[in-house]
């Protein structure tokens, strides 16, 4: 993978927010075409392996909407009360991010 993309992923703890790295837009597009990156949420990218991670999905959501609130089982995971099940969706209430997306159960607040 491209060194600049790797650096941006490290800086974002596994999430690349394209709005913070507009100069990487064409590189991200090429990496997506090669299957090296996937869209987690609008403008938020991760490697396919990382995108399956509950923690990376939470980081992607919070980078898009810092005011989002984890609810239900996701709140229990965030508080350390339990471990996320493999493939468990992130449940959250958000004003900015709405609709159905794989790996997310989003409600409007």
C-alpha positions in Angstrom: 0.0 0.0 0.0 1.0 3.6 -0.5 3.3 5.0 2.2 1.3 8.2 2.6 -1.9 6.2 3.1 -0.2 4.0 5.7 0.9 7.2 7.5 -2.6 8.7 7.4 -4.1 5.4 8.7 -1.6 5.3 11.6 -2.4 8.9 12.4 -6.1 8.1 12.4 -5.7 4.9 14.5 -6.8 2.8 11.5 -9.3 5.3 10.0 -8.4 7.6 7.1 -10.7 10.7 7.0 -10.3 12.0 3.4 -11.4 15.5 4.5 -8.2 15.7 6.6 -6.1 14.4 3.7 -7.5 15.8 0.5 -4.2 15.4 -1.3 -4.6 11.6 -1.0 -8.0 11.5 -2.8 -6.7 9.9 -6.0 -4.4 7.5 -4.0 -7.4 6.4 -1.9 -9.4 5.9 -5.0 -6.7 3.6 -6.5 -6.3 1.7 -3.2 -10.1 1.1 -3.2 -9.9 -0.2 -6.7 -7.2 -2.6 -5.7 -9.1 -3.7 -2.6 -6.6 -2.3 -0.2 -9.1 0.1 1.4 -12.9 0.0 1.9 -15.3 2.8 2.8 -16.4 2.4 6.4 -18.6 5.5 6.3 -18.8 8.5 4.0 -15.3 9.8 3.6 -13.9 7.4 6.1 -11.7 4.5 4.9 -9.9 1.6 6.5 -8.2 -1.6 5.4 -10.6 -4.5 4.9 -9.3 -6.3 8.0 -9.5 -3.2 10.2 -13.0 -2.3 8.9 -14.3 -5.5 10.5 -13.1 -4.2 13.9 -15.7 -2.8 16.2 -13.2 -0.2 17.5 -12.4 1.0 14.0 -16.0 1.4 13.1 -16.6 3.4 16.3 -13.6 5.6 15.5 -14.9 6.2 11.9 -18.3 7.2 13.3 -16.9 9.5 15.9 -14.6 11.1 13.4 -17.6 11.9 11.2 -19.9 12.9 14.1 -18.0 13.7 17.3 -21.4 14.2 19.1 -22.7 10.7 18.2 -23.7 8.6 21.3 -23.2 4.9 21.5 -26.3 3.2 22.7 -27.4 -0.3 23.8 -24.9 -3.1 23.6 -22.3 -0.7 22.0 -22.3 1.5 25.0 -21.6 -1.6 27.2 -18.7 -2.5 25.0 -17.3 1.1 25.1 -17.6 1.0 28.9 -15.7 -2.3 29.0 -18.6 -4.2 30.5 -18.4 -6.8 27.7 -16.5 -7.7 24.6 -18.0 -7.2 21.2 -19.2 -10.3 19.3 -17.5 -10.9 16.0 -19.2 -8.8 13.4 -21.3 -6.9 15.9 -22.9 -3.7 14.6 -22.1 -0.4 16.2 -25.4 1.0 17.7 -25.4 4.8 17.9 -27.6 7.9 17.9 -26.4 10.6 15.6 -27.6 13.8 14.0 -25.1 13.9 11.2 -24.9 10.2 10.2 -28.2 8.5 9.3 -29.5 5.6 7.4 -28.6 2.0 7.2 -24.9 1.0 6.6 -23.2 -2.4 7.0 -21.8 -2.7 10.5 -23.9 0.1 11.9 -27.4 0.5 13.5 -27.9 4.2 13.5 -30.8 6.2 14.9 -31.5 9.9 14.7 -31.4 11.9 17.9 
